[in-house]
Amino acid sequence: MLPADVRIIDAHFHLWNLDENLYPWLVDESRPSLVQGRAALRRNYLVTDYFRDVGSLNVIAGVHIQAEHDARDPVRETRWLQGTAALPESRGFPQAIVANADLARPDVERVLEQHASFANTRGIRQALHRNLDDPLPYDPLEDPAWVRNFPLLAKYRLSFDLQLFPRQARAAVDLIRRNPDVQFVLTHAAMQIPATSDMRRKFSFLSFTVM
C-alpha cells in the first residue's frame, strides 16, 4: 500500500467506447494483433470504469495513449477524449492525450493541426512495429515520406511515443539525433521480446543510448 499522501500521474492508459468509435484491432478477430485474449476487452471501457479499477490509489492525472482507433479518422478519438475530459464525472481525465497519426500520409499536417487544436493534446504515437512481419514488411523508419514529415511534430509542439521492436533501435537513434526539437517517449520498454533461442535468432537487441 502506498502512503496516502503519494500522488500518482498515470503515464499510459486507454479508454474506448465501442458505441461511438471504431477500433478495428479490437472488434475484428481476423486482424493480426500482439494482444492476446481480445474478446475479454471487447466492451466499453470508460473513465468511470478506469476510476473503479484505480480504486483508492491517489491518481491525480492521466495521459491517454491512442488506442488504435480507425486510422481513416484518427482525430475522432481525440475529439471524443477531449469531450470526455469535459464531463463532470471525469474529473478532467484524461488531462493529456497522445493521439494517432500516420506521418507518411500526404495530408498528415492537416491531421496534426486538428489534433493540436484540442487543449489536452500533447503528442503523437504511431506504432512503428506493426507491419514488420508481413509478407511485404513495412518499416516507417525506412520510408522517406515518413522521415521527411517527422519534423512537423516540432512545428505543432507535439512529442512522439516510440513504439518499436528492438531491431529498429539503430534507425530510431538516427531519427532522434536528426530531430532535437522533438521530445521522445520510449513506449513499452522498446517491446522487449522473450530471450528464447528462436527470438534471439530473429531479433537483435540494441541500446537506446543517444550520444
DRENDO-1510 file (C-alpha; in Angstrom, 1 decimal, always signed):
<recs>
REC; n; res; u; v; w
REC; 1; MET; +0.0; +0.0; +0.0 .
REC; 2; LEU; +1.2; +3.5; -0.9 .
REC; 3; PRO; +1.2; +6.3; +1.7 .
REC; 4; ALA; -2.0; +8.4; +1.4 .
REC; 5; ASP; +0.0; +11.5; +0.5 .
REC; 6; VAL; +1.6; +9.9; -2.6 .
REC; 7; ARG; +0.2; +11.5; -5.7 .
REC; 8; ILE; +0.3; +9.5; -8.9 .
REC; 9; ILE; +0.2; +10.5; -12.6 .
REC; 10; ASP; -0.8; +7.6; -14.8 .
REC; 11; ALA; +1.5; +8.0; -17.8 .
REC; 12; HIS; -0.1; +5.4; -20.1 .
REC; 13; PHE; -3.7; +4.3; -20.0 .
REC; 14; HIS; -6.5; +3.6; -22.6 .
REC; 15; LEU; -10.2; +4.2; -22.8 .
REC; 16; TRP; -12.6; +3.1; -25.5 .
REC; 17; ASN; -16.3; +3.4; -26.4 .
REC; 18; LEU; -17.4; +0.8; -28.9 .
REC; 19; ASP; -20.7; +2.5; -29.3 .
REC; 20; GLU; -19.2; +5.8; -30.6 .
REC; 21; ASN; -15.9; +4.8; -32.1 .
REC; 22; LEU; -14.3; +2.1; -34.2 .
REC; 23; TYR; -11.2; +0.1; -33.1 .
REC; 24; PRO; -10.6; -2.5; -35.8 .
REC; 25; TRP; -8.0; -4.5; -33.9 .
REC; 26; LEU; -10.5; -5.0; -31.1 .
REC; 27; VAL; -13.6; -5.8; -32.9 .
REC; 28; ASP; -12.2; -7.9; -35.8 .
REC; 29; GLU; -10.7; -11.2; -34.7 .
REC; 30; SER; -9.3; -11.8; -38.2 .
REC; 31; ARG; -6.9; -8.9; -37.9 .
REC; 32; PRO; -3.5; -10.0; -36.5 .
REC; 33; SER; -2.6; -8.5; -33.2 .
REC; 34; LEU; +0.1; -8.8; -30.5 .
REC; 35; VAL; -2.8; -8.6; -27.9 .
REC; 36; GLN; -4.0; -12.0; -26.7 .
REC; 37; GLY; -7.5; -12.6; -25.4 .
REC; 38; ARG; -9.1; -9.6; -27.2 .
REC; 39; ALA; -12.6; -11.0; -26.6 .
REC; 40; ALA; -12.3; -10.1; -22.9 .
REC; 41; LEU; -11.6; -6.5; -23.9 .
REC; 42; ARG; -14.5; -6.2; -26.3 .
REC; 43; ARG; -16.6; -3.9; -24.2 .
REC; 44; ASN; -16.8; -0.2; -23.4 .
REC; 45; TYR; -14.1; +0.9; -21.0 .
REC; 46; LEU; -14.9; +4.4; -19.9 .
REC; 47; VAL; -13.4; +6.8; -17.4 .
REC; 48; THR; -15.8; +5.6; -14.7 .
REC; 49; ASP; -14.5; +2.0; -15.3 .
REC; 50; TYR; -11.0; +3.4; -15.0 .
REC; 51; PHE; -11.8; +5.1; -11.7 .
REC; 52; ARG; -13.3; +1.8; -10.4 .
REC; 53; ASP; -10.1; -0.1; -11.2 .
REC; 54; VAL; -7.8; +2.6; -9.8 .
REC; 55; GLY; -9.7; +2.3; -6.5 .
REC; 56; SER; -8.2; +4.1; -3.6 .
REC; 57; LEU; -4.9; +4.9; -5.3 .
REC; 58; ASN; -4.4; +8.7; -5.4 .
REC; 59; VAL; -4.2; +9.1; -9.2 .
REC; 60; ILE; -4.5; +12.8; -9.8 .
REC; 61; ALA; -4.0; +12.9; -13.6 .
REC; 62; GLY; -3.6; +10.6; -16.5 .
REC; 63; VAL; -2.1; +10.5; -20.0 .
REC; 64; HIS; -4.3; +8.7; -22.5 .
REC; 65; ILE; -2.4; +6.9; -25.2 .
REC; 66; GLN; -4.2; +6.4; -28.5 .
REC; 67; ALA; -6.0; +3.0; -28.6 .
REC; 68; GLU; -5.5; +2.3; -32.4 .
REC; 69; HIS; -8.8; +3.9; -33.4 .
REC; 70; ASP; -9.9; +3.7; -37.0 .
REC; 71; ALA; -6.9; +5.1; -39.0 .
REC; 72; ARG; -9.3; +6.6; -41.6 .
REC; 73; ASP; -10.4; +9.2; -38.9 .
REC; 74; PRO; -7.7; +9.4; -36.2 .
REC; 75; VAL; -9.0; +12.8; -35.0 .
REC; 76; ARG; -12.3; +11.3; -34.0 .
REC; 77; GLU; -10.7; +9.6; -31.0 .
REC; 78; THR; -9.1; +12.8; -29.8 .
REC; 79; ARG; -12.4; +14.7; -30.2 .
REC; 80; TRP; -14.1; +12.1; -28.1 .
REC; 81; LEU; -11.4; +12.1; -25.4 .
REC; 82; GLN; -11.5; +15.9; -25.1 .
REC; 83; GLY; -15.3; +15.7; -24.7 .
REC; 84; THR; -14.8; +13.0; -22.0 .
REC; 85; ALA; -12.4; +15.3; -20.1 .
REC; 86; ALA; -15.1; +18.0; -20.0 .
REC; 87; LEU; -17.7; +15.7; -18.3 .
REC; 88; PRO; -18.2; +16.4; -14.6 .
REC; 89; GLU; -17.8; +12.7; -13.7 .
REC; 90; SER; -14.4; +12.6; -15.5 .
REC; 91; ARG; -12.6; +14.9; -13.1 .
REC; 92; GLY; -10.6; +16.3; -16.0 .
REC; 93; PHE; -9.3; +12.9; -17.2 .
REC; 94; PRO; -7.5; +12.5; -19.5 .
REC; 95; GLN; -5.5; +15.6; -18.7 .
REC; 96; ALA; -3.1; +14.8; -21.6 .
REC; 97; ILE; -3.8; +13.0; -24.9 .
REC; 98; VAL; -1.2; +11.2; -27.1 .
REC; 99; ALA; -3.0; +10.9; -30.4 .
REC; 100; ASN; -2.5; +8.8; -33.5 .
REC; 101; ALA; -1.3; +10.0; -36.9 .
REC; 102; ASP; +0.3; +8.3; -39.9 .
REC; 103; LEU; +3.3; +10.5; -40.7 .
REC; 104; ALA; +3.5; +9.1; -44.1 .
REC; 105; ARG; +0.1; +10.3; -45.2 .
REC; 106; PRO; +0.1; +13.2; -47.7 .
REC; 107; ASP; -2.4; +15.1; -45.5 .
REC; 108; VAL; -0.6; +14.4; -42.2 .
REC; 109; GLU; -0.1; +18.1; -41.5 .
REC; 110; ARG; -3.8; +18.7; -41.6 .
REC; 111; VAL; -4.3; +15.8; -39.2 .
REC; 112; LEU; -1.6; +17.1; -36.8 .
REC; 113; GLU; -3.1; +20.6; -36.9 .
REC; 114; GLN; -6.5; +19.2; -35.9 .
REC; 115; HIS; -5.1; +17.1; -33.1 .
REC; 116; ALA; -3.2; +20.1; -31.8 .
REC; 117; SER; -6.4; +22.2; -31.8 .
REC; 118; PHE; -7.6; +20.3; -28.8 .
REC; 119; ALA; -6.4; +21.6; -25.4 .
REC; 120; ASN; -5.3; +18.3; -24.0 .
REC; 121; THR; -3.3; +17.0; -26.9 .
REC; 122; ARG; +0.4; +16.6; -26.1 .
REC; 123; GLY; +1.9; +14.2; -28.6 .
REC; 124; ILE; +1.6; +11.5; -31.2 .
REC; 125; ARG; +2.1; +7.8; -31.1 .
REC; 126; GLN; +2.4; +5.8; -34.3 .
REC; 127; ALA; +3.3; +2.1; -33.6 .
REC; 128; LEU; +6.3; +1.5; -35.9 .
REC; 129; HIS; +6.5; -2.3; -35.5 .
REC; 130; ARG; +3.0; -3.2; -36.7 .
REC; 131; ASN; +3.8; -4.5; -40.2 .
REC; 132; LEU; +7.4; -5.7; -39.9 .
REC; 133; ASP; +6.4; -9.4; -40.1 .
REC; 134; ASP; +4.0; -9.1; -43.0 .
REC; 135; PRO; +4.9; -10.9; -46.3 .
REC; 136; LEU; +5.7; -7.4; -47.6 .
REC; 137; PRO; +7.1; -5.8; -44.5 .
REC; 138; TYR; +6.9; -2.0; -44.0 .
REC; 139; ASP; +9.0; +0.0; -41.6 .
REC; 140; PRO; +8.1; +3.7; -41.3 .
REC; 141; LEU; +11.6; +4.5; -40.2 .
REC; 142; GLU; +12.8; +3.5; -43.7 .
REC; 143; ASP; +10.1; +5.4; -45.5 .
REC; 144; PRO; +11.4; +8.7; -47.0 .
REC; 145; ALA; +8.0; +10.3; -46.8 .
REC; 146; TRP; +7.5; +9.4; -43.2 .
REC; 147; VAL; +11.0; +10.6; -42.2 .
REC; 148; ARG; +10.5; +13.8; -44.2 .
REC; 149; ASN; +7.2; +14.6; -42.4 .
REC; 150; PHE; +8.5; +13.8; -38.9 .
REC; 151; PRO; +9.8; +17.4; -38.2 .
REC; 152; LEU; +6.1; +18.6; -38.4 .
REC; 153; LEU; +5.8; +17.4; -34.8 .
REC; 154; ALA; +8.1; +20.1; -33.7 .
REC; 155; LYS; +6.1; +22.7; -35.6 .
REC; 156; TYR; +3.0; +21.7; -33.6 .
REC; 157; ARG; +4.9; +21.2; -30.3 .
REC; 158; LEU; +4.0; +17.5; -30.2 .
REC; 159; SER; +6.0; +14.8; -28.6 .
REC; 160; PHE; +6.5; +11.3; -30.1 .
REC; 161; ASP; +5.9; +8.0; -28.4 .
REC; 162; LEU; +8.4; +5.5; -29.8 .
REC; 163; GLN; +6.8; +2.0; -30.0 .
REC; 164; LEU; +9.0; -0.3; -32.0 .
REC; 165; PHE; +10.9; -3.6; -31.9 .
REC; 166; PRO; +14.5; -3.6; -30.6 .
REC; 167; ARG; +15.8; -4.4; -34.1 .
REC; 168; GLN; +14.6; -0.9; -35.2 .
REC; 169; ALA; +16.6; +0.8; -32.4 .
REC; 170; ARG; +19.5; +1.9; -34.6 .
REC; 171; ALA; +17.2; +3.7; -37.1 .
REC; 172; ALA; +15.3; +5.2; -34.1 .
REC; 173; VAL; +18.5; +6.6; -32.7 .
REC; 174; ASP; +19.3; +8.3; -36.0 .
REC; 175; LEU; +15.8; +9.8; -36.0 .
REC; 176; ILE; +16.3; +11.2; -32.5 .
REC; 177; ARG; +19.6; +12.8; -33.5 .
REC; 178; ARG; +18.0; +14.4; -36.5 .
REC; 179; ASN; +15.1; +15.8; -34.5 .
REC; 180; PRO; +16.5; +17.5; -31.4 .
REC; 181; ASP; +13.4; +19.7; -31.0 .
REC; 182; VAL; +11.0; +16.7; -30.6 .
REC; 183; GLN; +10.6; +15.1; -27.2 .
REC; 184; PHE; +10.7; +11.3; -27.5 .
REC; 185; VAL; +9.0; +8.8; -25.1 .
REC; 186; LEU; +10.1; +5.2; -25.2 .
REC; 187; THR; +6.9; +3.1; -25.1 .
REC; 188; HIS; +6.5; -0.4; -23.6 .
REC; 189; ALA; +10.3; -0.5; -22.9 .
REC; 190; ALA; +11.0; -0.9; -26.6 .
REC; 191; MET; +8.8; -4.0; -26.9 .
REC; 192; GLN; +11.3; -6.4; -25.4 .
REC; 193; ILE; +11.0; -9.9; -26.8 .
REC; 194; PRO; +11.4; -13.0; -24.6 .
REC; 195; ALA; +15.0; -14.2; -25.0 .
REC; 196; THR; +14.2; -17.7; -26.3 .
REC; 197; SER; +16.6; -19.3; -28.8 .
REC; 198; ASP; +14.1; -18.6; -31.6 .
REC; 199; MET; +13.7; -15.0; -30.6 .
REC; 200; ARG; +17.5; -14.5; -30.4 .
REC; 201; ARG; +17.8; -15.6; -33.9 .
REC; 202; LYS; +15.1; -13.3; -35.1 .
REC; 203; PHE; +15.8; -10.1; -33.2 .
REC; 204; SER; +18.9; -8.1; -32.3 .
REC; 205; PHE; +18.8; -6.1; -29.1 .
REC; 206; LEU; +20.4; -2.6; -29.2 .
REC; 207; SER; +21.0; +0.1; -26.7 .
REC; 208; PHE; +18.9; +3.3; -26.9 .
REC; 209; THR; +21.8; +5.4; -25.5 .
REC; 210; VAL; +22.0; +8.5; -27.7 .
REC; 211; MET; +25.4; +10.2; -27.7 .
</recs>
